Amino acid sequence: MRRYNMEIEKGLPRIDDILSSNLGQDAKMQPTPEGIAGRIVGWRTLLLLLCSSLLASCLSTTPDINNLRIFSEDRRSAPFAPTLEELTPEMPFVVVLSPRTQPGVTSYANDNSVTFIKSMMEDAGNLQVFPDQRMKQVLDSNEYRMLDITREEDAIKLGEALRVKYLVMLDTSPPTFSHEDDDWSAVVTMHLYQLSPTKKLAEETFPYQQSELEDMRMDLRPKLQAALPLKAFLVETYERRKVAKLNVGMDQGAEELDRFAVFRRDQRSSPPEIVDHGGGKSSRITIHSEDYGKMVGTLEIFRSKQNESWALLEPAKGEEILPGDAAFKVVRYRTDFFRKVDLGRFD
């Protein structure tokens, strides 16, 4: 701090020199004690403002996004760069099935728990809920009317027929906790699946209680965000791969100080497979899959706009972060029920 003050003082006239040069020049303009004090305070205020400005600029580590430079190191991309379609933020569909219900659960608790899960999928998962009417039309068709969607296998077949990316199955049982008679309650178990390829992402049991909706949201939101992490791609890097621009922003849930884990992705394709659809109809299907097994570092967002954001990069030891790498939002949460906590920023 003293070093900056000394540099400023070298470039400014001394206060006592100014005062002494004016003293006695004009008897009618003799400075009063009040005037001298006011001028000293004015110079001290100016010095303080200059010192504060210099110190703030020296201590600030946030880059100016309008003046980022691209070097030769920034032009090399990851092996499997995202396509233009992948760079467009998506809102995949999820289908939420009616609960498998045990005796003793009211229809109000069942219906309300389904509505709650749907709202959480939209809120925390950034997903679109598949319309019930369209699902019913498919279930009433000759091809699928024999499906028993209370069975996991048949439910997955339905989800694949609807061409949704995610599927939710629910189980409800009578409440095992104290509640008022008019407070619709149940114990709910949520099974969350990813489809094509099929993978179970989460299974969460929680006490549903109509009067505790906000607490339930606080409890379930980070768990869904962890199971369905916000995915981003590094569009460009700057300043010799110290800064990156991402293809997600506030509308997708990317906020300043959010941290992401950065992975180098690997794409794989299965050999073509002939699928018989009956009636002499068949098609050739190739399944493409992605693997994110290699973590190359982390990043932290310092500026977020509507559909884009900028982050500081922290490569892992011996690794480098490249344009085209994928990043997944890191979410921390506790495991106890009905808590009111900050959902988490890394220190």
C-alpha atoms as a printed R data frame, in Angstrom:
    type eleno elety resid chain resno       x       y       z
1   ATOM     1    CA   MET     A     1   0.000   0.000   0.000
2   ATOM     2    CA   ARG     A     2   2.837   2.394   0.873
3   ATOM     3    CA   ARG     A     3   4.539   1.752  -2.473
4   ATOM     4    CA   TYR     A     4   1.494   3.008  -4.369
5   ATOM     5    CA   ASN     A     5   1.269   6.100  -2.145
6   ATOM     6    CA   MET     A     6   4.900   6.986  -2.797
7   ATOM     7    CA   GLU     A     7   4.444   6.745  -6.557
8   ATOM     8    CA   ILE     A     8   1.435   9.028  -6.412
9   ATOM     9    CA   GLU     A     9   3.200  11.547  -4.202
10  ATOM    10    CA   LYS     A    10   6.113  11.784  -6.661
11  ATOM    11    CA   GLY     A    11   3.764  12.907  -9.405
12  ATOM    12    CA   LEU     A    12   1.807  15.458  -7.351
13  ATOM    13    CA   PRO     A    13   2.903  18.861  -6.014
14  ATOM    14    CA   ARG     A    14   3.526  18.982  -2.293
15  ATOM    15    CA   ILE     A    15   0.681  20.474  -0.282
16  ATOM    16    CA   ASP     A    16   2.955  22.652   1.864
17  ATOM    17    CA   ASP     A    17   4.700  24.091  -1.227
18  ATOM    18    CA   ILE     A    18   1.389  25.220  -2.687
19  ATOM    19    CA   LEU     A    19   0.317  26.853   0.534
20  ATOM    20    CA   SER     A    20   3.639  28.636   1.095
21  ATOM    21    CA   SER     A    21   3.775  30.010  -2.452
22  ATOM    22    CA   ASN     A    22   0.437  31.739  -2.007
23  ATOM    23    CA   LEU     A    23   0.988  33.111   1.464
24  ATOM    24    CA   GLY     A    24   1.326  36.887   1.525
25  ATOM    25    CA   GLN     A    25   1.008  37.427  -2.237
26  ATOM    26    CA   ASP     A    26  -2.004  39.638  -1.736
27  ATOM    27    CA   ALA     A    27  -2.990  41.082   1.573
28  ATOM    28    CA   LYS     A    28  -6.599  40.913   0.522
29  ATOM    29    CA   MET     A    29  -6.271  37.203  -0.331
30  ATOM    30    CA   GLN     A    30  -4.566  36.021   2.838
31  ATOM    31    CA   PRO     A    31  -5.667  32.423   3.524
32  ATOM    32    CA   THR     A    32  -7.687  31.895   6.644
33  ATOM    33    CA   PRO     A    33  -7.145  28.886   8.949
34  ATOM    34    CA   GLU     A    34 -10.496  27.530   7.725
35  ATOM    35    CA   GLY     A    35  -9.402  27.837   4.100
36  ATOM    36    CA   ILE     A    36  -6.070  26.143   4.757
37  ATOM    37    CA   ALA     A    37  -7.808  23.272   6.525
38  ATOM    38    CA   GLY     A    38 -10.313  22.896   3.691
39  ATOM    39    CA   ARG     A    39  -7.559  22.744   1.058
40  ATOM    40    CA   ILE     A    40  -5.639  20.136   3.034
41  ATOM    41    CA   VAL     A    41  -8.767  17.993   3.343
42  ATOM    42    CA   GLY     A    42  -9.381  18.375  -0.408
43  ATOM    43    CA   TRP     A    43  -5.885  17.171  -1.327
44  ATOM    44    CA   ARG     A    44  -6.120  14.284   1.110
45  ATOM    45    CA   THR     A    45  -9.450  13.254  -0.404
46  ATOM    46    CA   LEU     A    46  -7.931  13.321  -3.882
47  ATOM    47    CA   LEU     A    47  -4.958  11.262  -2.742
48  ATOM    48    CA   LEU     A    48  -7.273   8.747  -1.074
49  ATOM    49    CA   LEU     A    49  -9.388   8.370  -4.213
50  ATOM    50    CA   LEU     A    50  -6.325   7.878  -6.417
51  ATOM    51    CA   CYS     A    51  -4.829   5.328  -4.030
52  ATOM    52    CA   SER     A    52  -8.111   3.407  -3.844
53  ATOM    53    CA   SER     A    53  -8.440   3.341  -7.630
54  ATOM    54    CA   LEU     A    54  -4.863   2.123  -8.123
55  ATOM    55    CA   LEU     A    55  -5.172  -0.541  -5.444
56  ATOM    56    CA   ALA     A    56  -8.492  -1.823  -6.815
57  ATOM    57    CA   SER     A    57  -7.067  -2.130 -10.315
58  ATOM    58    CA   CYS     A    58  -3.996  -3.982  -9.030
59  ATOM    59    CA   LEU     A    59  -5.952  -6.382  -6.836
60  ATOM    60    CA   SER     A    60  -8.670  -7.157  -9.384
61  ATOM    61    CA   THR     A    61  -8.147 -10.490 -11.150
62  ATOM    62    CA   THR     A    62 -11.370 -10.453 -13.184
63  ATOM    63    CA   PRO     A    63 -10.613 -10.029 -16.893
64  ATOM    64    CA   ASP     A    64 -12.452  -7.519 -19.034
65  ATOM    65    CA   ILE     A    65 -14.536  -9.655 -21.424
66  ATOM    66    CA   ASN     A    66 -14.445  -6.863 -24.011
67  ATOM    67    CA   ASN     A    67 -10.645  -6.933 -24.227
68  ATOM    68    CA   LEU     A    68  -9.780 -10.636 -24.229
69  ATOM    69    CA   ARG     A    69  -6.913 -11.657 -26.521
70  ATOM    70    CA   ILE     A    70  -6.639 -14.832 -28.610
71  ATOM    71    CA   PHE     A    71  -3.168 -16.383 -28.920
72  ATOM    72    CA   SER     A    72  -1.982 -19.303 -31.029
73  ATOM    73    CA   GLU     A    73  -2.424 -21.621 -28.026
74  ATOM    74    CA   ASP     A    74  -6.125 -20.722 -27.978
75  ATOM    75    CA   ARG     A    75  -6.765 -21.951 -31.515
76  ATOM    76    CA   ARG     A    76  -6.182 -25.667 -30.863
77  ATOM    77    CA   SER     A    77  -9.412 -27.568 -30.157
78  ATOM    78    CA   ALA     A    78 -10.347 -30.777 -28.359
79  ATOM    79    CA   PRO     A    79 -10.502 -33.948 -30.522
80  ATOM    80    CA   PHE     A    80 -14.315 -34.099 -30.542
81  ATOM    81    CA   ALA     A    81 -15.492 -30.512 -30.780
82  ATOM    82    CA   PRO     A    82 -19.227 -29.844 -30.283
83  ATOM    83    CA   THR     A    83 -21.491 -29.405 -33.281
84  ATOM    84    CA   LEU     A    84 -23.584 -26.276 -33.807
85  ATOM    85    CA   GLU     A    85 -26.604 -28.251 -32.618
86  ATOM    86    CA   GLU     A    86 -24.815 -29.217 -29.402
87  ATOM    87    CA   LEU     A    87 -23.814 -25.610 -28.768
88  ATOM    88    CA   THR     A    88 -27.473 -24.577 -28.771
89  ATOM    89    CA   PRO     A    89 -28.738 -24.970 -25.188
90  ATOM    90    CA   GLU     A    90 -31.390 -27.664 -25.130
91  ATOM    91    CA   MET     A    91 -34.310 -28.500 -22.860
92  ATOM    92    CA   PRO     A    92 -34.794 -32.276 -23.230
93  ATOM    93    CA   PHE     A    93 -38.127 -33.945 -22.507
94  ATOM    94    CA   VAL     A    94 -38.854 -36.027 -19.427
95  ATOM    95    CA   VAL     A    95 -41.927 -38.207 -18.948
96  ATOM    96    CA   VAL     A    96 -43.278 -38.565 -15.393
97  ATOM    97    CA   LEU     A    97 -45.429 -41.673 -14.883
98  ATOM    98    CA   SER     A    98 -48.268 -42.074 -12.400
99  ATOM    99    CA   PRO     A    99 -47.186 -43.500  -9.045
100 ATOM   100    CA   ARG     A   100 -47.250 -47.147  -8.060
101 ATOM   101    CA   THR     A   101 -49.342 -46.672  -4.938
102 ATOM   102    CA   GLN     A   102 -49.718 -48.680  -1.757
103 ATOM   103    CA   PRO     A   103 -53.063 -48.739   0.119
104 ATOM   104    CA   GLY     A   104 -53.575 -45.824   2.487
105 ATOM   105    CA   VAL     A   105 -52.296 -43.036   0.224
106 ATOM   106    CA   THR     A   106 -54.943 -40.473  -0.689
107 ATOM   107    CA   SER     A   107 -55.546 -39.503  -4.311
108 ATOM   108    CA   TYR     A   108 -54.765 -35.895  -3.345
109 ATOM   109    CA   ALA     A   109 -51.317 -36.884  -2.064
110 ATOM   110    CA   ASN     A   110 -50.689 -38.921  -5.211
111 ATOM   111    CA   ASP     A   111 -51.748 -36.184  -7.625
112 ATOM   112    CA   ASN     A   112 -49.927 -33.464  -5.723
113 ATOM   113    CA   SER     A   113 -46.710 -35.467  -5.496
114 ATOM   114    CA   VAL     A   114 -46.734 -35.957  -9.292
115 ATOM   115    CA   THR     A   115 -47.282 -32.220  -9.821
116 ATOM   116    CA   PHE     A   116 -44.450 -31.479  -7.415
117 ATOM   117    CA   ILE     A   117 -42.009 -33.793  -9.212
118 ATOM   118    CA   LYS     A   118 -42.936 -32.294 -12.591
119 ATOM   119    CA   SER     A   119 -42.295 -28.786 -11.319
120 ATOM   120    CA   MET     A   120 -38.932 -29.861  -9.893
121 ATOM   121    CA   MET     A   121 -37.911 -31.397 -13.227
122 ATOM   122    CA   GLU     A   122 -38.588 -28.076 -14.920
123 ATOM   123    CA   ASP     A   123 -37.014 -25.994 -12.178
124 ATOM   124    CA   ALA     A   124 -33.936 -27.955 -11.106
125 ATOM   125    CA   GLY     A   125 -33.426 -30.197 -14.131
126 ATOM   126    CA   ASN     A   126 -34.062 -27.577 -16.829
127 ATOM   127    CA   LEU     A   127 -36.272 -30.148 -18.588
128 ATOM   128    CA   GLN     A   128 -39.571 -30.078 -20.459
129 ATOM   129    CA   VAL     A   129 -42.310 -32.348 -19.128
130 ATOM   130    CA   PHE     A   130 -43.815 -34.556 -21.823
131 ATOM   131    CA   PRO     A   131 -47.578 -33.850 -22.144
132 ATOM   132    CA   ASP     A   132 -49.813 -36.452 -20.477
133 ATOM   133    CA   GLN     A   133 -52.312 -36.329 -23.348
134 ATOM   134    CA   ARG     A   134 -49.704 -37.311 -25.932
135 ATOM   135    CA   MET     A   135 -48.468 -40.115 -23.675
136 ATOM   136    CA   LYS     A   136 -52.029 -41.413 -23.343
137 ATOM   137    CA   GLN     A   137 -52.426 -41.443 -27.132
138 ATOM   138    CA   VAL     A   138 -49.348 -43.635 -27.465
139 ATOM   139    CA   LEU     A   139 -50.479 -45.971 -24.674
140 ATOM   140    CA   ASP     A   140 -53.890 -46.365 -26.361
141 ATOM   141    CA   SER     A   141 -52.320 -47.375 -29.673
142 ATOM   142    CA   ASN     A   142 -52.357 -51.019 -30.744
143 ATOM   143    CA   GLU     A   143 -48.579 -51.247 -30.522
144 ATOM   144    CA   TYR     A   144 -48.271 -50.194 -26.889
145 ATOM   145    CA   ARG     A   145 -51.632 -50.819 -25.201
146 ATOM   146    CA   MET     A   146 -50.366 -54.081 -23.692
147 ATOM   147    CA   LEU     A   147 -47.524 -52.387 -21.841
148 ATOM   148    CA   ASP     A   148 -47.619 -52.522 -18.041
149 ATOM   149    CA   ILE     A   149 -45.869 -49.268 -17.215
150 ATOM   150    CA   THR     A   150 -45.661 -50.174 -13.538
151 ATOM   151    CA   ARG     A   151 -42.868 -52.537 -14.645
152 ATOM   152    CA   GLU     A   152 -39.496 -50.932 -15.195
153 ATOM   153    CA   GLU     A   153 -38.872 -52.737 -18.485
154 ATOM   154    CA   ASP     A   154 -42.192 -51.663 -20.012
155 ATOM   155    CA   ALA     A   155 -41.857 -48.121 -18.695
156 ATOM   156    CA   ILE     A   156 -38.486 -47.812 -20.427
157 ATOM   157    CA   LYS     A   157 -40.013 -49.139 -23.667
158 ATOM   158    CA   LEU     A   158 -42.665 -46.431 -23.432
159 ATOM   159    CA   GLY     A   159 -40.054 -43.744 -22.832
160 ATOM   160    CA   GLU     A   160 -38.099 -44.902 -25.877
161 ATOM   161    CA   ALA     A   161 -41.283 -44.896 -27.970
162 ATOM   162    CA   LEU     A   162 -41.963 -41.319 -26.863
163 ATOM   163    CA   ARG     A   163 -38.347 -40.445 -27.757
164 ATOM   164    CA   VAL     A   164 -37.783 -38.619 -24.490
165 ATOM   165    CA   LYS     A   165 -34.375 -38.362 -22.909
166 ATOM   166    CA   TYR     A   166 -35.439 -38.966 -19.297
167 ATOM   167    CA   LEU     A   167 -38.045 -41.044 -17.467
168 ATOM   168    CA   VAL     A   168 -39.361 -40.785 -13.902
169 ATOM   169    CA   MET     A   169 -41.141 -43.597 -12.067
170 ATOM   170    CA   LEU     A   170 -42.717 -42.949  -8.667
171 ATOM   171    CA   ASP     A   171 -43.683 -45.098  -5.676
172 ATOM   172    CA   THR     A   172 -45.925 -43.741  -2.924
173 ATOM   173    CA   SER     A   173 -46.708 -45.269   0.469
174 ATOM   174    CA   PRO     A   174 -48.591 -44.034   3.563
175 ATOM   175    CA   PRO     A   175 -46.760 -41.404   5.643
176 ATOM   176    CA   THR     A   176 -44.632 -42.688   8.500
177 ATOM   177    CA   PHE     A   177 -44.231 -39.233  10.050
178 ATOM   178    CA   SER     A   178 -46.581 -37.021  12.051
179 ATOM   179    CA   HIS     A   179 -48.806 -34.635  10.085
180 ATOM   180    CA   GLU     A   180 -52.181 -32.963  10.246
181 ATOM   181    CA   ASP     A   181 -55.150 -34.861   8.800
182 ATOM   182    CA   ASP     A   182 -55.737 -32.233   6.126
183 ATOM   183    CA   ASP     A   183 -52.016 -31.979   5.220
184 ATOM   184    CA   TRP     A   184 -51.787 -34.323   2.207
185 ATOM   185    CA   SER     A   185 -48.758 -36.487   2.890
186 ATOM   186    CA   ALA     A   186 -46.975 -39.624   1.684
187 ATOM   187    CA   VAL     A   187 -43.557 -41.219   1.464
188 ATOM   188    CA   VAL     A   188 -42.410 -40.815  -2.144
189 ATOM   189    CA   THR     A   189 -39.617 -42.666  -3.916
190 ATOM   190    CA   MET     A   190 -38.457 -41.177  -7.211
191 ATOM   191    CA   HIS     A   191 -36.590 -43.281  -9.792
192 ATOM   192    CA   LEU     A   192 -34.881 -41.170 -12.460
193 ATOM   193    CA   TYR     A   193 -33.650 -42.832 -15.672
194 ATOM   194    CA   GLN     A   194 -31.710 -41.654 -18.670
195 ATOM   195    CA   LEU     A   195 -32.767 -43.342 -21.905
196 ATOM   196    CA   SER     A   196 -30.814 -44.361 -25.030
197 ATOM   197    CA   PRO     A   197 -28.624 -45.696 -23.537
198 ATOM   198    CA   THR     A   198 -30.576 -46.618 -20.425
199 ATOM   199    CA   LYS     A   199 -28.995 -45.657 -17.125
200 ATOM   200    CA   LYS     A   200 -30.482 -45.122 -13.681
201 ATOM   201    CA   LEU     A   201 -29.356 -41.697 -12.533
202 ATOM   202    CA   ALA     A   202 -30.959 -41.388  -9.119
203 ATOM   203    CA   GLU     A   203 -33.268 -42.994  -6.591
204 ATOM   204    CA   GLU     A   204 -34.476 -40.664  -3.873
205 ATOM   205    CA   THR     A   205 -36.972 -41.312  -1.077
206 ATOM   206    CA   PHE     A   206 -38.415 -38.306   0.718
207 ATOM   207    CA   PRO     A   207 -41.412 -37.393   2.890
208 ATOM   208    CA   TYR     A   208 -43.951 -35.501   0.806
209 ATOM   209    CA   GLN     A   209 -45.951 -33.041   2.888
210 ATOM   210    CA   GLN     A   210 -48.156 -30.409   1.265
211 ATOM   211    CA   SER     A   211 -47.416 -27.831   3.977
212 ATOM   212    CA   GLU     A   212 -43.646 -28.240   3.537
213 ATOM   213    CA   LEU     A   213 -43.344 -27.577  -0.199
214 ATOM   214    CA   GLU     A   214 -40.581 -24.991   0.083
215 ATOM   215    CA   ASP     A   215 -38.504 -27.184   2.389
216 ATOM   216    CA   MET     A   216 -38.945 -30.109  -0.002
217 ATOM   217    CA   ARG     A   217 -37.765 -27.954  -2.897
218 ATOM   218    CA   MET     A   218 -34.682 -26.944  -0.933
219 ATOM   219    CA   ASP     A   219 -34.019 -30.607  -0.200
220 ATOM   220    CA   LEU     A   220 -34.596 -32.041  -3.674
221 ATOM   221    CA   ARG     A   221 -33.276 -29.274  -5.930
222 ATOM   222    CA   PRO     A   222 -29.526 -29.829  -5.370
223 ATOM   223    CA   LYS     A   223 -29.940 -33.604  -5.592
224 ATOM   224    CA   LEU     A   224 -31.600 -33.290  -8.987
225 ATOM   225    CA   GLN     A   225 -28.971 -30.782 -10.096
226 ATOM   226    CA   ALA     A   226 -26.297 -33.290  -9.110
227 ATOM   227    CA   ALA     A   227 -28.050 -36.132 -10.965
228 ATOM   228    CA   LEU     A   228 -28.740 -33.878 -13.978
229 ATOM   229    CA   PRO     A   229 -25.710 -31.575 -13.936
230 ATOM   230    CA   LEU     A   230 -25.804 -28.537 -16.164
231 ATOM   231    CA   LYS     A   231 -23.651 -29.339 -19.176
232 ATOM   232    CA   ALA     A   232 -21.676 -26.692 -21.027
233 ATOM   233    CA   PHE     A   233 -19.094 -26.548 -23.784
234 ATOM   234    CA   LEU     A   234 -16.063 -24.291 -23.991
235 ATOM   235    CA   VAL     A   235 -16.705 -22.298 -27.151
236 ATOM   236    CA   GLU     A   236 -13.418 -20.384 -27.162
237 ATOM   237    CA   THR     A   237 -10.430 -19.810 -24.915
238 ATOM   238    CA   TYR     A   238  -8.445 -16.600 -24.467
239 ATOM   239    CA   GLU     A   239  -5.293 -15.292 -22.854
240 ATOM   240    CA   ARG     A   240  -3.317 -18.501 -23.521
241 ATOM   241    CA   ARG     A   241  -6.129 -20.714 -22.230
242 ATOM   242    CA   LYS     A   242  -6.621 -18.854 -18.957
243 ATOM   243    CA   VAL     A   243 -10.162 -17.692 -19.799
244 ATOM   244    CA   ALA     A   244 -13.004 -19.453 -21.628
245 ATOM   245    CA   LYS     A   245 -16.379 -18.554 -23.057
246 ATOM   246    CA   LEU     A   246 -19.191 -21.054 -22.369
247 ATOM   247    CA   ASN     A   247 -22.372 -21.702 -24.326
248 ATOM   248    CA   VAL     A   248 -24.656 -21.466 -21.265
249 ATOM   249    CA   GLY     A   249 -25.749 -18.518 -19.156
250 ATOM   250    CA   MET     A   250 -28.250 -17.397 -16.560
251 ATOM   251    CA   ASP     A   251 -31.239 -18.810 -18.471
252 ATOM   252    CA   GLN     A   252 -29.692 -22.283 -18.203
253 ATOM   253    CA   GLY     A   253 -28.695 -21.909 -14.539
254 ATOM   254    CA   ALA     A   254 -25.073 -20.768 -14.884
255 ATOM   255    CA   GLU     A   255 -24.332 -18.048 -12.362
256 ATOM   256    CA   GLU     A   256 -21.253 -16.149 -11.276
257 ATOM   257    CA   LEU     A   257 -19.019 -18.131  -8.888
258 ATOM   258    CA   ASP     A   258 -20.452 -21.450 -10.085
259 ATOM   259    CA   ARG     A   259 -17.768 -24.110 -10.495
260 ATOM   260    CA   PHE     A   260 -17.650 -26.749 -13.240
261 ATOM   261    CA   ALA     A   261 -15.577 -29.886 -13.716
262 ATOM   262    CA   VAL     A   262 -14.022 -29.964 -17.208
263 ATOM   263    CA   PHE     A   263 -13.738 -33.243 -19.130
264 ATOM   264    CA   ARG     A   264 -12.207 -34.342 -22.423
265 ATOM   265    CA   ARG     A   265 -14.948 -36.332 -24.131
266 ATOM   266    CA   ASP     A   266 -14.569 -39.421 -26.263
267 ATOM   267    CA   GLN     A   267 -17.188 -40.507 -28.801
268 ATOM   268    CA   ARG     A   268 -17.936 -44.106 -29.685
269 ATOM   269    CA   SER     A   269 -20.249 -45.685 -32.260
270 ATOM   270    CA   SER     A   270 -21.677 -49.189 -32.189
271 ATOM   271    CA   PRO     A   271 -21.715 -51.324 -35.359
272 ATOM   272    CA   PRO     A   272 -24.907 -50.787 -37.401
273 ATOM   273    CA   GLU     A   273 -27.787 -52.968 -36.246
274 ATOM   274    CA   ILE     A   274 -30.829 -54.013 -38.299
275 ATOM   275    CA   VAL     A   275 -34.069 -53.444 -36.355
276 ATOM   276    CA   ASP     A   276 -37.204 -55.269 -37.542
277 ATOM   277    CA   HIS     A   277 -40.364 -53.157 -37.112
278 ATOM   278    CA   GLY     A   278 -42.730 -55.838 -38.451
279 ATOM   279    CA   GLY     A   279 -44.782 -55.789 -41.600
280 ATOM   280    CA   GLY     A   280 -41.674 -56.119 -43.711
281 ATOM   281    CA   LYS     A   281 -40.272 -52.845 -42.401
282 ATOM   282    CA   SER     A   282 -36.803 -52.564 -40.930
283 ATOM   283    CA   SER     A   283 -34.185 -49.915 -40.322
284 ATOM   284    CA   ARG     A   284 -30.476 -49.686 -39.714
285 ATOM   285    CA   ILE     A   285 -29.551 -48.104 -36.365
286 ATOM   286    CA   THR     A   286 -26.141 -46.975 -35.142
287 ATOM   287    CA   ILE     A   287 -25.887 -45.977 -31.481
288 ATOM   288    CA   HIS     A   288 -23.521 -43.149 -30.679
289 ATOM   289    CA   SER     A   289 -22.313 -42.803 -27.107
290 ATOM   290    CA   GLU     A   290 -20.111 -40.362 -25.254
291 ATOM   291    CA   ASP     A   291 -17.584 -40.969 -22.527
292 ATOM   292    CA   TYR     A   292 -16.344 -38.298 -20.147
293 ATOM   293    CA   GLY     A   293 -13.793 -40.343 -18.261
294 ATOM   294    CA   LYS     A   294 -10.854 -37.939 -18.327
295 ATOM   295    CA   MET     A   295 -11.077 -34.846 -16.123
296 ATOM   296    CA   VAL     A   296  -8.706 -32.131 -17.327
297 ATOM   297    CA   GLY     A   297  -9.440 -29.399 -14.805
298 ATOM   298    CA   THR     A   298 -12.044 -27.070 -13.362
299 ATOM   299    CA   LEU     A   299 -13.399 -23.618 -14.096
300 ATOM   300    CA   GLU     A   300 -15.191 -20.863 -12.212
301 ATOM   301    CA   ILE     A   301 -17.610 -18.440 -13.842
302 ATOM   302    CA   PHE     A   302 -16.838 -14.759 -13.267
303 ATOM   303    CA   ARG     A   303 -19.359 -13.226 -15.697
304 ATOM   304    CA   SER     A   304 -22.730 -14.570 -16.794
305 ATOM   305    CA   LYS     A   305 -25.200 -13.245 -19.347
306 ATOM   306    CA   GLN     A   306 -28.481 -14.614 -20.651
307 ATOM   307    CA   ASN     A   307 -27.144 -17.475 -22.787
308 ATOM   308    CA   GLU     A   308 -23.372 -17.256 -22.391
309 ATOM   309    CA   SER     A   309 -20.788 -16.876 -19.676
310 ATOM   310    CA   TRP     A   310 -17.050 -16.455 -19.107
311 ATOM   311    CA   ALA     A   311 -14.868 -18.435 -16.721
312 ATOM   312    CA   LEU     A   312 -11.357 -18.640 -15.308
313 ATOM   313    CA   LEU     A   313  -9.683 -21.963 -16.109
314 ATOM   314    CA   GLU     A   314  -7.783 -24.165 -13.651
315 ATOM   315    CA   PRO     A   315  -6.181 -27.087 -15.529
316 ATOM   316    CA   ALA     A   316  -5.278 -30.233 -13.621
317 ATOM   317    CA   LYS     A   317  -1.598 -31.018 -13.164
318 ATOM   318    CA   GLY     A   318  -0.096 -32.134 -16.454
319 ATOM   319    CA   GLU     A   319  -3.330 -31.424 -18.376
320 ATOM   320    CA   GLU     A   320  -4.615 -28.644 -20.612
321 ATOM   321    CA   ILE     A   321  -8.117 -27.308 -21.136
322 ATOM   322    CA   LEU     A   322  -9.089 -26.803 -24.786
323 ATOM   323    CA   PRO     A   323 -11.965 -25.276 -26.747
324 ATOM   324    CA   GLY     A   324 -14.544 -27.999 -27.279
325 ATOM   325    CA   ASP     A   325 -14.066 -29.604 -23.876
326 ATOM   326    CA   ALA     A   326 -17.239 -30.319 -21.908
327 ATOM   327    CA   ALA     A   327 -17.928 -28.912 -18.443
328 ATOM   328    CA   PHE     A   328 -20.424 -30.102 -15.826
329 ATOM   329    CA   LYS     A   329 -21.692 -27.951 -12.968
330 ATOM   330    CA   VAL     A   330 -20.578 -29.146  -9.546
331 ATOM   331    CA   VAL     A   331 -23.284 -29.173  -6.864
332 ATOM   332    CA   ARG     A   332 -22.776 -29.840  -3.173
333 ATOM   333    CA   TYR     A   333 -25.587 -30.808  -0.832
334 ATOM   334    CA   ARG     A   334 -26.288 -32.392   2.504
335 ATOM   335    CA   THR     A   335 -28.255 -35.602   2.899
336 ATOM   336    CA   ASP     A   336 -30.617 -34.837   5.787
337 ATOM   337    CA   PHE     A   337 -34.269 -33.945   5.188
338 ATOM   338    CA   PHE     A   338 -35.991 -30.575   5.320
339 ATOM   339    CA   ARG     A   339 -33.021 -28.290   5.671
340 ATOM   340    CA   LYS     A   340 -32.740 -24.633   4.831
341 ATOM   341    CA   VAL     A   341 -29.159 -24.114   3.676
342 ATOM   342    CA   ASP     A   342 -27.218 -22.191   1.101
343 ATOM   343    CA   LEU     A   343 -27.089 -24.511  -1.896
344 ATOM   344    CA   GLY     A   344 -23.431 -23.912  -2.207
345 ATOM   345    CA   ARG     A   345 -20.619 -21.826  -3.480
346 ATOM   346    CA   PHE     A   346 -17.089 -23.116  -3.298
347 ATOM   347    CA   ASP     A   347 -14.749 -21.210  -0.998
